[in-house]
Amino acid sequence: MAAVAKTTTSLIPEQRRQQILQHLRGRGVLSYRDITELLGVSHMTARRDVAALAEEGKVQVTQGGVLAETRLLQEPHRSVKEAADLPAKAAIARHAAELVTDSMTVYLDAGTTVQAMSPYLRERSDLTIVSNDLATAMAFLEFPGVDLICVGGRVDRDNKSMIGRLAALTLGELSLDIAFLSSSSCDLRHGVTTPVEAKIDPKRAAMASAEKTVLLADSSKFGRYAKYRVLGLNELDLIISDAGLDEATTHQIQELGVEVVRASMKPLADDA
């Protein structure tokens, strides 16, 4: 145990929390003592990390420890998502942006991981960006060389996005080179799921309009499911996650015929 502690004490909070989730996927439950020994942190730090994960809806706090939360009952608020898993999101966004070349028409689904792609697309030319995410649309207003299409629909205020049938109708009129989808929950049995029914149609419409569909989801999203099924993992062309996605899950997804990339995380300073 001591060796593990030596390799983890320098981790930033987001990385520690990713490790807690990774251990939970293997064990299902951890005591605070387990966490302090595995990560080489104090009891107080372990409690703070668990509390943060619970606020994001990723774990269930029990007396003396924490359980893996597999059922996603509601989407976390956008403000919570914006502060979570930043190194993983940056790594995923960097890799996803490498798939985009000049003159493409690209759909960027609502979500903070997909939104993180925007600075990496600055050097592309003649892009058409399509998005139902208000924050993403605002980011691309600063890119004069981008033809920007903001998908209309009912506004989800908590997540700053457009949802529902009207958004899907717009997407059905477009021809996309790549659709980058987001999800807060996905697993092998249930596929990509959501607790919000109105998010189903836009995601499926984007996939139907695209030559290639790529799911961007950090490793904490795997092994979880919500009420409504959006699509099966086998319907995707590529999944980009982070290095925290375990090899067993990666192999099982690949057996479905889906390519999986586990993007390596770099310090956020590298993105300056």
KAQUI-V401690 format. One line per field, one symbol per residue. psi: psi as a letter, one per 20 degrees, with the letter a starting at -180 (. if undefined). burial: I if it has 9 or more other C-alpha atoms within 8 Angstrom, else O. A space follows every 50 residues. Layout:
psi: ???
burial: ???
//
This chain:
psi: hhhghhiihjqrghhghghghghhhhhhqqrhggghghilrrhggghggg gghhhijirpprojbqqpohpohqpqqhhghhiqlghgggggggghhiip rqjqopporpqhgghihghijhiqqkqoppqjphhgghhihinhjpopoo prappnhhjlrprahgghgghijqoqgppoqrqipqrhgibprqiohiig ggghhgghiqhppppoprhiiqjqqahppgqqhiiqhqpoariipqhggg ghghiijppppnpqpqqhhij.
burial: OOOIIOOIIOOOOIIIIIIIIIIIIOOIIIIIOOIIIIIIIOIOOIIOII IOIIOIIIIIIOOOIIIIIOOIOOIOOIOIIOOOIIIIIIIIIIIIIOOI OOOIIIIIIIIIIIIIIIOIIOOIOIIIIIIIIIIIIOIIOOOOOIIIOI IIIIOIOOIIIIIIIIIIIIIIOOOIIIIIIIIIIIIIOIIIIIIIOIII IIIIIIIOIIOIIIIIIIIIIIIIIIIIIIIIIIOIIIIIIIIIIOOOOI OIIIOOOIIIIIIOIOOIOOOO
//
